[in-house]
Amino acid sequence: MGFFKEIAGLEEIEQFEIEKVGIKDVNNRAIPGVFSVQRTDTAQHLGVVKKNYRPIQMSEMLDIIDTASKSVGNISHTGWASSRNGSRIVIKSRLDDEINVDGDVVIPHFYSVIDNSGMGSNKTLPSTQRIACDNALHLVNVHGNMYNATHNSTFDEKVSSLINKITANVDITKNFTKTVEKLKNQKFTFDQMVELAQMLIPLKNDETQNRAKKRDKLIGLFSTGMGNVAESRWDALNAVTEYETHSGKQSPEKFLRSFGKNTLSHRAHAHLAEFA
C-alpha cells in the first residue's frame, strides 16, 4: 500500500481548513439551504451540505485522535493518505503489541477516516497486517464500527466516544489471535483451495480468459504467497488477502472500498473461520 505516506506522528500530516460556500444557479441566484464544502487553500469542491452543517476542521479531529490515543496508550501513528483532493483523510495507526502465532507475526492496526466532504462520517476501523507479506485484513465492516463526531458534542465528549471506539478496535484485533490459531491448526488441501477460489470468483458459461487468470492467480498464492506453505486455512486466507491487496493499481479510494462487507477477503474470512 505504497500510497500511504510514512509519518512519525500526527503533526506530520498535511493540514488544511474547509468552509461552507453558497451555491448559485445558472442565473447567478443563490440556492437557499445548499452549500459547497471547499478547501480554503485551493477552493476545491469536496461535497454538498445543508445549512445546519458545521465544518469540523482537521486540526480539531487530529487533536481528538491524539488525545484519545494517548489515553488508550501503546499506539503509534505511522502513515496517512488523502482521497479525492482531501475529501477524506485516512490515518494508519498500529498497536505496539504484536500477535505471534508459531512465528507468524501479525500487527494489529486501526485506521481513522476524517471526512471533509460533509457527506460521510468520521470512522475508526480495525485491521491487521501480516509482516510476511504486508497484506491487510479488515476485520469488520464500516457500519459496525463507525465513530460520529456530531456537531453539538463537546471536545471531551468526542474524545470519550473515540476512546471507546479505539478500545473496541484493540479488543477486536487482539481477539483475532484465537482465529489465527484455529485457522493455522485446520488442514486445507489444494482441492479445497480450488473450491474456495471458485466460490469467490464463480465459473461462468461465457468465462473470459482474464477471469480464469484471476482465479488461477488466487489459487497459486495458496502455495507461492509470501509466508504461505499450502497447508492450512490460514494459508488460504492470506492467499486471498494478498491477492486483493496486491493485485491491480492500489489507491486510497480502493483501500477505503476494501472495508466494505462484500470483499473477497471478508467472504473468505467468513467461510474459513466458520468451518474452523
TAURJO-V678545 format. One record per backbone hydrogen bond with DSSP energy under -0.5 kcal/mol. NH is the residue of the N-H (numbers start at 1). CO is the residue of the C=O. Records with the same first field share a line. If there is no record, write none. Layout:
BEGIN
NH = CO, CO
END
This chain:
BEGIN
4 = 1
5 = 80
6 = 4
7 = 78
12 = 9
13 = 10
19 = 38
21 = 36
23 = 34
25 = 29
28 = 25
31 = 23
32 = 30
34 = 31
35 = 49
36 = 21
37 = 47
38 = 19, 36
39 = 44
40 = 17
43 = 39
46 = 37
47 = 37
49 = 35
51 = 33
53 = 50
55 = 53
57 = 55
58 = 16
61 = 57
62 = 58
63 = 59
64 = 60
65 = 61
66 = 62
67 = 63
68 = 64
69 = 65
70 = 66
71 = 67
72 = 68
73 = 69
76 = 94
78 = 76, 92
79 = 92
80 = 5
81 = 90
83 = 88
86 = 83
87 = 83, 84
88 = 83
89 = 114
90 = 81
91 = 112
92 = 79
93 = 91, 110
94 = 76
95 = 108
96 = 74
99 = 106
100 = 98
101 = 99, 104
102 = 100
104 = 101
105 = 103
106 = 99
107 = 129
108 = 97, 106
109 = 127
110 = 93
111 = 125
112 = 91
113 = 123
114 = 89, 112
115 = 113
116 = 87, 114
117 = 87
123 = 113
124 = 145
125 = 111
127 = 109
128 = 137
129 = 107
130 = 135
131 = 105, 129
133 = 130
134 = 130
135 = 130
137 = 128
139 = 126, 137
140 = 126
142 = 259
144 = 141
145 = 142
146 = 143
147 = 122
148 = 146
149 = 147
150 = 148
153 = 150
158 = 154
159 = 155
160 = 156
161 = 157
162 = 158
163 = 159
164 = 160
165 = 161
166 = 162
167 = 163
168 = 164
169 = 165
170 = 166
171 = 167
172 = 168
173 = 169
174 = 170
175 = 171
176 = 172
177 = 174
178 = 175
179 = 175
180 = 176
181 = 177
182 = 178
183 = 179
184 = 180
185 = 181
186 = 183
187 = 185
188 = 231
193 = 189
194 = 190
195 = 191
196 = 192
197 = 193
198 = 194
199 = 195
200 = 196
201 = 197
207 = 204
212 = 208
213 = 209
214 = 210
215 = 211
216 = 212
217 = 213
218 = 214
219 = 215
220 = 216
221 = 217
222 = 219
223 = 220
224 = 220
225 = 221
228 = 225
230 = 222
233 = 183, 186
234 = 183
236 = 232
237 = 233
238 = 234
239 = 235
240 = 236
241 = 237
242 = 238
243 = 239
244 = 240
245 = 241
246 = 242
247 = 243
255 = 251
256 = 252
257 = 253
258 = 254
259 = 256
260 = 257
263 = 260
267 = 263
268 = 264
269 = 265
270 = 266
271 = 267
272 = 268
273 = 269
274 = 270
275 = 271
276 = 272
END
